[in-house]
Amino acid sequence: MLCNSTCPRGLNNCIPYSNSISDDGVTFICCGSSKPESRIVLGDHFRFCFKSETTDTIFDYDDYDIKEQIAVMADALAIHTRMEGGIK
């Protein structure tokens, strides 16, 4: 399921922008904006969460952090795709 408008964690200190949640709800990835009063570093306004059966992480990013993470992941996917002959 894509773009659930509520936090998959059920928290109210973040406004979800985009997410993907597994059908069973066990795994999700979500990115949104944390509310200013909940930020440890004021510039870290993006909240990125990933939860699976074995991992549960929350990251707070500023603009640079999130752009660089996207760029690094896109590069890794492109390299992997070229090496493996396509996404499986």
Helices and strands as residue ranges (DSSP letters): E 14-21, E 28-34, G 36-38, E 46-51, E 56-61, H 63-84
